[in-house]
Amino acid sequence: MRPIALVGAAGLKQLADRWAALAPDKPFPARLLNRTEVINTDRAEFLLSLA
């Protein structure tokens, strides 16, 4: 069984925009999405704090 994250459009935009601002020269750490949950804008902020 593999974890699957469901990312809504607003959450995905939040992740992309904030990651581009935080670390523009680094690739996005896909391991942050290795979880089973729904990722909204609030959860996106939490996940970015883990990076």
C-alpha positions, 0 to 999 in steps of 0.5 A: 500500500502506498500513501496518496496525498490529495492536493486541492488546487489552492493547496497546490498553488500555495505549495508551489508559490511558497516553495518558489519563494523559499528555495527557488534553486532547489527542487521541490521535495516530493517526500513531503507528499508521501502521506495519506491525507488531504492537503489544503492551504493550511496543511501546505504551510505546515508541510513546508515548515518540515522541509 
